[in-house]
Amino acid sequence: MLWKVCGMRSDENIRQVAKLRPDFMGFIFYPKSPRHVEDLDQLVESFRHLNEETFTVAVMVNPTIAEAERIIKTRSFDYLQLHGKETPEFCASIKAKGVKVIKNFAMDENFDVTQLDRYRKCVDLFLFDTKTKQHGGSGETFDWKLLEQLPEDLPYLLSGGLSLKNIKRAKRLHAPAPQGIDVNSRFEIEPALKDVEKLKELKRILKEK
């Protein structure tokens, strides 16, 4: 199972997390988030700690094309993760600029699964998170039974309140099964500072058969 750690900011914490070799590391460019990255150049410099096996992800909420291009032009990010109301056309325009796209969908009992078909050709990975006002990082889970309505072949990451207490249950999901998981607030000492010991335990659990 793939795993993504999201919401780092400091050089030393990025170095510590990178040593665990997660499949993805996410960095948040959303001013309302307590994990917002303010210094893009400094962040990119910290990528020297990463290995080639770890993909970098820039997380944005309803960015303009200009805002997205500022990130893309650094040539330092493999994916843009879009957390707002971005249209399929917007996702396609981002993908055409040479980066892959992860599109987040906030889940609750009113979720309309039919909208996913419109994104199939312009999204590389879907991400399902808990619907909240802060666009992720809430530490809250959603009802995983909602995943049963997803198409069997949909490539997605599961997010929202994942912790050491429920990760084994997430591994057993088969309705359909996620390709990976995305962790954030439940693996923190404080916002933007990841708890490396918890992440080590997470990695151990994910590698268990």
Secondary structure as UniProt FT lines:
FT   STRAND          2..6
FT   HELIX           11..18
FT   TURN            19..20
FT   STRAND          24..29
FT   TURN            31..32
FT   TURN            34..35
FT   HELIX           40..46
FT   HELIX           47..49
FT   TURN            52..53
FT   STRAND          55..60
FT   HELIX           65..72
FT   TURN            73..75
FT   STRAND          79..82
FT   HELIX           88..95
FT   TURN            96..98
FT   STRAND          100..107
FT   TURN            109..110
FT   HELIX           113..119
FT   TURN            120..122
FT   STRAND          125..130
FT   TURN            133..134
FT   HELIX           144..149
FT   TURN            152..153
FT   STRAND          156..158
FT   TURN            164..166
FT   HELIX           167..171
FT   STRAND          180..183
FT   HELIX           185..187
FT   STRAND          188..190
FT   TURN            191..192
FT   STRAND          193..194
FT   HELIX           196..207
//
